[in-house]
Amino acid sequence: MRKHRVFVMFLGVFLGLFTPSLWSQATTSLGGQILDSSGAAIPGAKVTIVSLATGAARSTTSNGSGEYEFSQLPSGRYTLIVMAAGFAGVKQPPFELLVSQPATINVKMQVSAVTSNVTVVASTAPLLNTTDATLGNAFNSEQVRELPIEARNVPDLLSLQPGVTYLGRTDANSGTQSNGNTPTDSRSGATDGGHSDQSNITLDGIDVNDINNGYAFTSVLRVTQDSVADFRVTTTNPNADEGRSSGAQVALVTRSGSNDIHGALYTYNRNDVFHANDFFNKQTELAEGEPNSALKLIRNVFGADIGGPIVKNKAFYFLNYEGRRDTQGFVSNSDVVPMPAYRAGYLAYVCNTPSQCPAGGSGNGANAAGEYTLTPSDLQGMDPLGIGPSAAVESYFNSYPQPNNPTVGDLLNTEGYSFSYNSDSSYNTYIARLDWNINSRNILFWRGNLQNDSEPGAPQFPGQPASSVSLTNSKGFAAGYTLLLSNNLVNNAEIGLTRQGLSSSGLLNGPYVQLQSVTPLQATTASSSTIVPLYNLIDNLTWTRHDHDLAFGTNIRFISDRSSSNALSYANASGTFQYLNPGTISGDGAAGFDPGPNGYPLVASGYAGDYNSDVMGLIGIVNVGNITYNTTKSGTNLPVGAPVTRNYRWNEYE
């Protein structure tokens, strides 16, 4: 083709004067040239493209150079029929047009006295984009359905593109690596050197980016494998109608109904029947007298979809529900708990001079060589107040489970505690789409998405509730209108709302105190919520004039980012030796709880930090208090416990 593409960006006000005030869905285009057997152009040929799914047809006429153009076409399967006076008609075999990937089909016609005859030509080579300079691959619905994807997350297929770097993601529960995004490394999902937060993802033309995190390839509205008709990622050289950011431009399209009723019921199960147990989990189970049982990883995905006509050749529907239930076992092995002697008021430490501390020669008689143990009476004598170990702390320590993990803690007074637990997560996705071919020049569509997810976090200790529960209630819609003003003037318009809804329900509900030497017995996780509604208005107008295609468009976004959290809503206190003066207990030379001035062996310098923490915990010293006074922007004080809210807004005009 010799057509030239020109993209002009201008304000929506000018667009309103030029054409009806409308908005646009994700589309593609088809063009080519009509030639005779000698390669000469055939002007005035009637070219008709017909959707195989809905029967919708559009026609145009080849220009003086024999060229034709169909712009702003929905993706899907089509056939092409060409008729010209003095030539036999030609019908192309079915072919597929994919979103954001312009295609070219050149047609050769044979001279014939009977022009009404239509010849079906042989299958052509795969359609290639010879229209613009964009680079990137497109996936059709068959590829989306058939390619194996972890957890059926369609955007993960984008990581298969050339030039994409996709790193691991640390799971919040297990700490293990899995495929996906990472909040601490913007290279995960980097495309041709562009950082992950520079990618742009749309669903049916509407912005569905994760505004706050900027994760690559992540749609705020979940799309299922059965709901995606096709998608394309432009990795390099995006056109002006994509833009917004410098990274990958991802266009996803939802399936629509057709003249035939199609439906599916499906279920997938991943179980742990043949899973081997983790070595360290096995040792923990043996120590606790529990059976040797592998961690669970059970995933059930199930759903149904159906699509068909409401009125044949006119109105169509598509519905999809997908549920997912995960039961996954994790091992928590980072808790630090008091050892039996420490619970009883004994404090052991490593001696600076090992010869002063023979095995079993001090304290409660349980010392190894080079260690010393201070008894409760020793600590009471060292205490300037004459109190010694806190009775309240000893009672608190005895509420902890017994240690079972010698890889954590100082191993003299504190030790680790490991346990396994199951996390049950629930995910639900609802998708609906309606299409209405009013007539050959007016087409409407509407698409709605809703998801409800629940993901519990880890409990602090066995038998406790989850420290937090994350909930997702994101929803959105898109509505579009295609208007053929003439055979060479097409306007696509769209309005959409993408509302990201996230919340985390934690256990923090009042003031709290923490000891430095052990893990808190109860979690103090905050509660938070984030609501991000994004209103998107789009209009694209394509005008084919002689050998030129001119495209005019606008893309407007109104974004509100509202969040709240009670993380700073309650006072808290802790025993923190670093805030003492001079910031230590061992080696400070004062009387108090430094063993040296009290006639006991000096603490080894390498063990001083552990000794300081253990003294603060056992004696019950609380020396740091924190309180945040929160006010509104007008200066009114918020009551204790009231969450602090933030509200940011910005608009984008293109």
KOLKEVO-305458 format. One line per field, with one value per residue (C-alpha): residue number from 0; x, y, z; residue in one letter. Coordinates in steps of 0.25 Angstrom, whole numbers, padded with zeros to 4 digits, m for minus. Example, Ala and Ser with C-alpha at 12.3 -4.5 7.8 and 13.67 -1.06 7.14 Angstrom:
BEGIN
seq 0  1
x 0049  0055
y m0018  m0004
z 0031  0029
type A  S
//
This chain:
BEGIN
seq 0  1  2  3  4  5  6  7  8  9  10  11  12  13  14  15  16  17  18  19  20  21  22  23  24  25  26  27  28  29  30  31  32  33  34  35  36  37  38  39  40  41  42  43  44  45  46  47  48  49  50  51  52  53  54  55  56  57  58  59  60  61  62  63  64  65  66  67  68  69  70  71  72  73  74  75  76  77  78  79  80  81  82  83  84  85  86  87  88  89  90  91  92  93  94  95  96  97  98  99  100  101  102  103  104  105  106  107  108  109  110  111  112  113  114  115  116  117  118  119  120  121  122  123  124  125  126  127  128  129  130  131  132  133  134  135  136  137  138  139  140  141  142  143  144  145  146  147  148  149  150  151  152  153  154  155  156  157  158  159  160  161  162  163  164  165  166  167  168  169  170  171  172  173  174  175  176  177  178  179  180  181  182  183  184  185  186  187  188  189  190  191  192  193  194  195  196  197  198  199  200  201  202  203  204  205  206  207  208  209  210  211  212  213  214  215  216  217  218  219  220  221  222  223  224  225  226  227  228  229  230  231  232  233  234  235  236  237  238  239  240  241  242  243  244  245  246  247  248  249  250  251  252  253  254  255  256  257  258  259  260  261  262  263  264  265  266  267  268  269  270  271  272  273  274  275  276  277  278  279  280  281  282  283  284  285  286  287  288  289  290  291  292  293  294  295  296  297  298  299  300  301  302  303  304  305  306  307  308  309  310  311  312  313  314  315  316  317  318  319  320  321  322  323  324  325  326  327  328  329  330  331  332  333  334  335  336  337  338  339  340  341  342  343  344  345  346  347  348  349  350  351  352  353  354  355  356  357  358  359  360  361  362  363  364  365  366  367  368  369  370  371  372  373  374  375  376  377  378  379  380  381  382  383  384  385  386  387  388  389  390  391  392  393  394  395  396  397  398  399  400  401  402  403  404  405  406  407  408  409  410  411  412  413  414  415  416  417  418  419  420  421  422  423  424  425  426  427  428  429  430  431  432  433  434  435  436  437  438  439  440  441  442  443  444  445  446  447  448  449  450  451  452  453  454  455  456  457  458  459  460  461  462  463  464  465  466  467  468  469  470  471  472  473  474  475  476  477  478  479  480  481  482  483  484  485  486  487  488  489  490  491  492  493  494  495  496  497  498  499  500  501  502  503  504  505  506  507  508  509  510  511  512  513  514  515  516  517  518  519  520  521  522  523  524  525  526  527  528  529  530  531  532  533  534  535  536  537  538  539  540  541  542  543  544  545  546  547  548  549  550  551  552  553  554  555  556  557  558  559  560  561  562  563  564  565  566  567  568  569  570  571  572  573  574  575  576  577  578  579  580  581  582  583  584  585  586  587  588  589  590  591  592  593  594  595  596  597  598  599  600  601  602  603  604  605  606  607  608  609  610  611  612  613  614  615  616  617  618  619  620  621  622  623  624  625  626  627  628  629  630  631  632  633  634  635  636  637  638  639  640  641  642  643  644  645  646  647  648  649  650  651  652  653
x 0000  0004  m0005  0002  m0003  m0003  m0007  m0012  m0014  m0023  m0032  m0046  m0053  m0048  m0052  m0066  m0067  m0062  m0071  m0081  m0076  m0073  m0062  m0054  m0052  m0039  m0039  m0031  m0031  m0030  m0025  m0019  m0020  m0029  m0021  m0024  m0016  m0005  m0003  m0011  m0019  m0035  m0042  m0056  m0057  m0067  m0060  m0068  m0063  m0073  m0071  m0073  m0078  m0089  m0091  m0088  m0083  m0076  m0073  m0064  m0059  m0045  m0039  m0032  m0019  m0028  m0026  m0037  m0037  m0045  m0041  m0046  m0050  m0053  m0044  m0049  m0051  m0055  m0057  m0054  m0063  m0058  m0067  m0063  m0070  m0063  m0056  m0060  m0064  m0054  m0056  m0045  m0045  m0047  m0036  m0034  m0031  m0024  m0025  m0015  m0009  m0012  m0013  m0012  m0019  m0016  m0026  m0024  m0036  m0038  m0046  m0059  m0072  m0080  m0077  m0087  m0078  m0071  m0058  m0052  m0037  m0027  m0023  m0013  0000  m0001  m0006  0006  0006  0012  0005  0012  0026  0020  0027  0020  0013  m0002  m0009  m0022  m0033  m0028  m0014  m0019  m0028  m0017  m0004  m0001  m0002  0001  m0013  m0019  m0014  m0015  m0005  0006  0007  0012  0025  0027  0030  0044  0051  0043  0050  0041  0047  0042  0032  0034  0021  0016  0012  0024  0035  0037  0039  0029  0025  0020  0023  0032  0030  0045  0050  0045  0052  0042  0034  0043  0041  0053  0059  0047  0044  0031  0024  0025  0016  0001  m0010  m0024  m0036  m0046  m0038  m0040  m0029  m0028  m0014  m0010  m0008  m0001  0008  0011  0013  0016  0005  m0005  m0019  m0027  m0039  m0036  m0038  m0040  m0035  m0049  m0052  m0041  m0043  m0029  m0018  m0005  0007  0014  0028  0034  0030  0015  0007  0001  m0012  m0006  0005  0003  0016  0029  0028  0020  0006  m0003  m0017  m0027  m0040  m0052  m0060  m0073  m0085  m0088  m0100  m0097  m0099  m0085  m0083  m0073  m0073  m0059  m0051  m0037  m0030  m0016  m0014  m0003  m0005  0010  0016  0029  0030  0040  0052  0051  0036  0038  0048  0038  0027  0035  0039  0025  0020  0012  0011  0020  0011  0015  0010  m0002  m0004  m0018  m0023  m0037  m0041  m0055  m0065  m0075  m0077  m0087  m0089  m0100  m0110  m0121  m0126  m0119  m0109  m0113  m0110  m0101  m0097  m0085  m0085  m0073  m0071  m0059  m0056  m0043  m0040  m0026  m0022  m0007  0002  0013  0024  0026  0040  0044  0037  0046  0041  0047  0055  0050  0061  0059  0044  0048  0056  0070  0079  0091  0102  0115  0127  0138  0148  0144  0154  0146  0133  0136  0125  0114  0121  0111  0097  0087  0098  0093  0105  0113  0128  0130  0116  0110  0096  0091  0080  0068  0074  0087  0078  0070  0083  0088  0075  0076  0061  0063  0052  0059  0052  0038  0027  0017  0028  0030  0015  0015  0027  0020  0009  0018  0020  0033  0044  0047  0056  0071  0074  0067  0070  0082  0081  0084  0071  0063  0061  0053  0039  0034  0020  0012  m0001  m0011  m0016  m0030  m0031  m0044  m0044  m0057  m0058  m0070  m0070  m0082  m0082  m0093  m0092  m0103  m0101  m0112  m0110  m0098  m0093  m0096  m0090  m0091  m0084  m0084  m0075  m0075  m0065  m0066  m0056  m0057  m0044  m0040  m0026  m0023  m0009  0000  m0004  0006  0005  m0003  m0018  m0018  m0026  m0019  m0011  m0018  m0028  m0026  m0039  m0041  m0053  m0050  m0060  m0061  m0069  m0067  m0077  m0074  m0080  m0075  m0081  m0078  m0080  m0077  m0069  m0056  m0059  m0061  m0062  m0060  m0064  m0063  m0066  m0061  m0059  m0048  m0050  m0039  m0043  m0033  m0034  m0026  m0032  m0022  m0022  m0018  m0029  m0022  m0009  0001  0015  0026  0038  0051  0056  0044  0034  0021  0011  0000  0001  m0001  m0004  m0011  m0024  m0024  m0032  m0030  m0040  m0036  m0047  m0042  m0051  m0047  m0052  m0047  m0050  m0043  m0047  m0041  m0042  m0037  m0034  m0028  m0014  m0015  m0020  m0022  m0025  m0030  m0032  m0033  m0031  m0035  m0034  m0040  m0033  m0036  m0027  m0033  m0026  m0027  m0020  m0019  m0004  m0002  m0015  m0011  0000  0011  0023  0035  0048  0059  0073  0079  0071  0078  0089  0100  0092  0096  0095  0107  0120  0115  0123  0111  0105  0091  0091  0105  0111  0125  0123  0115  0126  0122  0129  0129  0120  0127  0127  0121  0109  0106  0094  0087  0090  0084  0071  0070  0072  0061  0051  0053  0053  0042  0048  0040  0047  0041  0027  0021  0009  0004  m0006  m0014  m0022  m0030  m0025  m0034  m0027  m0037  m0031  m0035  m0040  m0031  m0033  m0038  m0032  m0024  m0029  m0022  m0029  m0021  m0026  m0021  m0025  m0018  m0021  m0016
y 0000  0014  0020  0029  0030  0043  0044  0057  0059  0071  0075  0069  0082  0083  0068  0072  0083  0073  0061  0056  0055  0040  0030  0018  0003  m0005  m0008  m0012  m0009  m0016  m0010  m0014  m0012  m0018  m0022  m0029  m0041  m0032  m0024  m0012  m0005  m0006  0006  0006  m0008  m0011  m0017  m0023  m0029  m0038  m0043  m0058  m0057  m0047  m0045  m0030  m0025  m0012  m0008  0002  0005  0005  0018  0022  0014  0002  0003  0001  0003  m0002  0005  0004  m0011  m0020  m0032  m0045  m0055  m0049  m0052  m0042  m0041  m0032  m0029  m0020  m0018  m0027  m0036  m0049  m0047  m0051  m0057  m0058  m0070  m0067  m0059  m0054  m0039  m0037  m0024  m0013  m0021  m0015  m0025  m0024  m0033  m0030  m0036  m0040  m0041  m0048  m0043  m0049  m0046  m0050  m0041  m0048  m0060  m0061  m0069  m0074  m0072  m0081  m0078  m0066  m0065  m0061  m0046  m0037  m0023  m0015  m0002  0004  0002  m0004  m0017  m0027  m0040  m0043  m0055  m0060  m0067  m0081  m0078  m0071  m0084  m0094  m0089  m0094  m0082  m0083  m0080  m0077  m0062  m0057  m0045  m0055  m0059  m0045  m0049  m0058  m0046  m0044  m0033  m0035  m0037  m0044  m0046  m0054  m0049  m0052  m0058  m0050  m0063  m0072  m0063  m0072  m0067  m0069  m0063  m0049  m0034  m0030  m0016  m0014  m0016  m0009  m0018  m0029  m0027  m0018  m0017  m0013  m0006  0001  m0001  m0008  0004  0010  m0001  0002  m0008  m0006  m0015  m0012  0001  0006  0008  m0003  0000  m0002  0013  0012  0000  0001  m0014  m0019  m0026  m0025  m0022  m0016  m0024  m0039  m0045  m0060  m0069  m0072  m0057  m0052  m0051  m0047  m0037  m0031  m0024  m0014  m0014  m0004  0009  0010  0019  0032  0026  0017  0025  0030  0023  0019  0004  m0008  m0004  m0016  m0017  m0027  m0030  m0037  m0048  m0045  m0054  m0058  m0064  m0078  m0081  m0086  m0089  m0097  m0103  m0105  m0109  m0111  m0117  m0117  m0126  m0130  m0145  m0148  m0136  m0139  m0132  m0121  m0126  m0115  m0116  m0131  m0128  m0118  m0128  m0139  m0130  m0127  m0141  m0139  m0148  m0146  m0138  m0130  m0116  m0114  m0108  m0110  m0101  m0103  m0094  m0095  m0087  m0086  m0077  m0075  m0066  m0065  m0056  m0048  m0044  m0051  m0042  m0031  m0033  m0042  m0046  m0053  m0057  m0063  m0067  m0072  m0076  m0081  m0087  m0089  m0097  m0095  m0099  m0090  m0091  m0079  m0080  m0066  m0065  m0063  m0069  m0070  m0082  m0089  m0084  m0070  m0071  m0075  m0062  m0067  m0059  m0066  m0059  m0062  m0058  m0048  m0057  m0072  m0077  m0069  m0078  m0093  m0102  m0103  m0094  m0083  m0079  m0091  m0101  m0102  m0094  m0099  m0095  m0080  m0076  m0070  m0070  m0059  m0065  m0057  m0053  m0048  m0039  m0034  m0031  m0023  m0016  m0002  m0003  m0017  m0023  m0032  m0040  m0035  m0044  m0039  m0042  m0056  m0058  m0053  m0062  m0074  m0071  m0074  m0088  m0096  m0093  m0104  m0096  m0095  m0086  m0074  m0066  m0064  m0079  m0076  m0068  m0068  m0078  m0080  m0086  m0092  m0096  m0100  m0094  m0094  m0082  m0083  m0072  m0069  m0062  m0059  m0053  m0048  m0043  m0039  m0033  m0028  m0024  m0017  m0016  m0005  m0004  m0005  0009  0009  m0001  m0001  m0010  m0011  m0019  m0020  m0027  m0030  m0038  m0042  m0048  m0052  m0055  m0058  m0055  m0063  m0064  m0060  m0073  m0086  m0085  m0070  m0063  m0058  m0046  m0039  m0042  m0035  m0033  m0028  m0023  m0017  m0014  m0006  m0004  0000  0005  0008  0014  0012  0022  0021  0035  0030  0019  0027  0034  0025  0030  0021  0026  0020  0023  0015  0014  0005  0005  m0002  m0006  m0012  m0014  m0021  m0024  m0025  m0028  m0014  m0009  m0001  0003  m0008  m0011  m0019  m0025  m0025  m0039  m0047  m0047  m0041  m0051  m0044  m0038  m0023  m0022  m0009  m0008  0000  0002  0008  0012  0017  0021  0024  0031  0029  0037  0033  0037  0033  0038  0032  0039  0032  0043  0039  0032  0037  0032  0043  0039  0049  0045  0049  0041  0047  0041  0046  0039  0039  0032  0030  0022  0021  0014  0012  0009  0023  0023  0017  0019  0009  0006  m0003  m0006  m0002  m0002  0007  0019  0018  0027  0023  0013  0000  m0007  m0017  m0010  0004  0003  0007  m0001  m0005  m0018  m0018  m0031  m0025  m0014  m0024  m0034  m0044  m0048  m0038  m0040  m0043  m0031  m0039  m0043  m0029  m0026  m0040  m0038  m0023  m0028  m0040  m0031  m0021  m0032  m0040  m0028  m0021  m0008  0000  0013  0018  0023  0027  0034  0042  0053  0053  0065  0068  0079  0089  0086  0077  0066  0052  0043  0032  0020  0028  0024  0034  0037  0042  0047  0051  0054  0057  0058  0054  0060  0054
z 0000  m0003  0008  0018  0032  0040  0054  0060  0075  0079  0090  0092  0090  0076  0074  0079  0068  0057  0060  0070  0084  0085  0090  0085  0087  0084  0069  0057  0042  0028  0015  0002  m0013  m0024  m0036  m0050  m0055  m0060  m0047  m0052  m0042  m0042  m0038  m0034  m0029  m0018  m0006  0005  0019  0026  0041  0041  0056  0055  0040  0041  0028  0023  0009  0002  m0012  m0017  m0021  m0033  m0029  m0026  m0011  m0001  0014  0026  0039  0053  0051  0063  0064  0060  0048  0034  0020  0008  m0004  m0016  m0028  m0041  m0054  m0065  m0054  m0047  m0033  m0022  m0008  0001  0011  0025  0032  0046  0049  0063  0072  0069  0057  0044  0033  0018  0007  m0008  m0017  m0032  m0041  m0054  m0066  m0068  m0076  m0064  m0052  m0043  m0042  m0029  m0028  m0015  m0015  m0009  0006  0007  0015  0029  0030  0033  0038  0026  0030  0042  0049  0062  0067  0076  0075  0076  0082  0077  0086  0082  0087  0100  0103  0099  0104  0118  0128  0143  0151  0137  0138  0124  0125  0129  0114  0111  0118  0105  0096  0091  0099  0112  0125  0135  0149  0161  0172  0187  0192  0204  0212  0209  0205  0193  0178  0168  0154  0154  0158  0170  0177  0179  0165  0153  0144  0146  0133  0127  0112  0102  0114  0119  0133  0137  0142  0128  0122  0118  0118  0113  0113  0101  0099  0114  0123  0134  0139  0154  0157  0170  0168  0153  0152  0138  0130  0142  0139  0151  0145  0144  0130  0129  0118  0113  0113  0104  0089  0086  0091  0086  0093  0085  0090  0081  0073  0078  0070  0075  0078  0088  0095  0110  0114  0108  0111  0106  0100  0104  0097  0102  0096  0102  0095  0089  0085  0071  0063  0069  0083  0089  0104  0113  0127  0132  0145  0148  0160  0165  0178  0187  0186  0181  0188  0197  0210  0212  0220  0231  0232  0234  0246  0252  0251  0257  0269  0271  0271  0258  0246  0234  0225  0213  0212  0204  0190  0185  0175  0169  0157  0152  0143  0132  0120  0109  0097  0086  0079  0086  0072  0060  0053  0062  0077  0084  0098  0105  0120  0128  0143  0148  0162  0169  0182  0188  0200  0202  0213  0218  0229  0238  0244  0248  0261  0273  0287  0301  0305  0318  0327  0322  0325  0339  0341  0337  0328  0321  0313  0306  0314  0309  0316  0314  0325  0335  0331  0332  0328  0338  0348  0350  0351  0350  0346  0332  0325  0314  0315  0312  0317  0330  0335  0344  0354  0357  0371  0364  0355  0367  0374  0361  0360  0366  0370  0376  0367  0357  0347  0344  0349  0338  0328  0333  0332  0318  0314  0319  0309  0297  0291  0294  0284  0273  0263  0267  0255  0260  0273  0282  0286  0301  0305  0292  0281  0268  0267  0254  0250  0238  0235  0223  0216  0209  0198  0189  0176  0168  0154  0147  0133  0123  0109  0100  0086  0077  0062  0060  0045  0036  0041  0056  0066  0081  0092  0107  0116  0131  0140  0155  0164  0179  0185  0199  0203  0218  0223  0233  0247  0257  0265  0263  0267  0265  0254  0241  0244  0233  0222  0208  0200  0186  0181  0167  0157  0144  0131  0116  0106  0092  0079  0065  0055  0040  0035  0021  0015  0017  0030  0043  0057  0069  0083  0097  0112  0123  0138  0145  0160  0167  0181  0191  0206  0217  0231  0242  0256  0261  0270  0281  0288  0290  0296  0290  0296  0288  0291  0286  0275  0280  0284  0277  0263  0262  0247  0242  0234  0221  0209  0195  0185  0171  0162  0148  0137  0123  0111  0097  0083  0070  0056  0044  0030  0017  0007  m0006  m0003  0012  0025  0035  0049  0060  0074  0089  0101  0115  0129  0142  0153  0168  0178  0192  0203  0218  0229  0244  0245  0252  0260  0273  0283  0285  0294  0294  0301  0292  0297  0286  0292  0305  0309  0304  0296  0303  0316  0315  0316  0320  0333  0341  0353  0348  0339  0334  0340  0341  0351  0359  0360  0349  0337  0326  0314  0301  0292  0280  0289  0295  0286  0290  0305  0304  0297  0307  0319  0314  0312  0325  0334  0326  0323  0314  0310  0297  0295  0281  0279  0266  0267  0254  0249  0237  0227  0234  0247  0254  0263  0259  0271  0275  0266  0254  0241  0234  0220  0207  0195  0182  0169  0155  0141  0128  0114  0101
type M  R  K  H  R  V  F  V  M  F  L  G  V  F  L  G  L  F  T  P  S  L  W  S  Q  A  T  T  S  L  G  G  Q  I  L  D  S  S  G  A  A  I  P  G  A  K  V  T  I  V  S  L  A  T  G  A  A  R  S  T  T  S  N  G  S  G  E  Y  E  F  S  Q  L  P  S  G  R  Y  T  L  I  V  M  A  A  G  F  A  G  V  K  Q  P  P  F  E  L  L  V  S  Q  P  A  T  I  N  V  K  M  Q  V  S  A  V  T  S  N  V  T  V  V  A  S  T  A  P  L  L  N  T  T  D  A  T  L  G  N  A  F  N  S  E  Q  V  R  E  L  P  I  E  A  R  N  V  P  D  L  L  S  L  Q  P  G  V  T  Y  L  G  R  T  D  A  N  S  G  T  Q  S  N  G  N  T  P  T  D  S  R  S  G  A  T  D  G  G  H  S  D  Q  S  N  I  T  L  D  G  I  D  V  N  D  I  N  N  G  Y  A  F  T  S  V  L  R  V  T  Q  D  S  V  A  D  F  R  V  T  T  T  N  P  N  A  D  E  G  R  S  S  G  A  Q  V  A  L  V  T  R  S  G  S  N  D  I  H  G  A  L  Y  T  Y  N  R  N  D  V  F  H  A  N  D  F  F  N  K  Q  T  E  L  A  E  G  E  P  N  S  A  L  K  L  I  R  N  V  F  G  A  D  I  G  G  P  I  V  K  N  K  A  F  Y  F  L  N  Y  E  G  R  R  D  T  Q  G  F  V  S  N  S  D  V  V  P  M  P  A  Y  R  A  G  Y  L  A  Y  V  C  N  T  P  S  Q  C  P  A  G  G  S  G  N  G  A  N  A  A  G  E  Y  T  L  T  P  S  D  L  Q  G  M  D  P  L  G  I  G  P  S  A  A  V  E  S  Y  F  N  S  Y  P  Q  P  N  N  P  T  V  G  D  L  L  N  T  E  G  Y  S  F  S  Y  N  S  D  S  S  Y  N  T  Y  I  A  R  L  D  W  N  I  N  S  R  N  I  L  F  W  R  G  N  L  Q  N  D  S  E  P  G  A  P  Q  F  P  G  Q  P  A  S  S  V  S  L  T  N  S  K  G  F  A  A  G  Y  T  L  L  L  S  N  N  L  V  N  N  A  E  I  G  L  T  R  Q  G  L  S  S  S  G  L  L  N  G  P  Y  V  Q  L  Q  S  V  T  P  L  Q  A  T  T  A  S  S  S  T  I  V  P  L  Y  N  L  I  D  N  L  T  W  T  R  H  D  H  D  L  A  F  G  T  N  I  R  F  I  S  D  R  S  S  S  N  A  L  S  Y  A  N  A  S  G  T  F  Q  Y  L  N  P  G  T  I  S  G  D  G  A  A  G  F  D  P  G  P  N  G  Y  P  L  V  A  S  G  Y  A  G  D  Y  N  S  D  V  M  G  L  I  G  I  V  N  V  G  N  I  T  Y  N  T  T  K  S  G  T  N  L  P  V  G  A  P  V  T  R  N  Y  R  W  N  E  Y  E
//
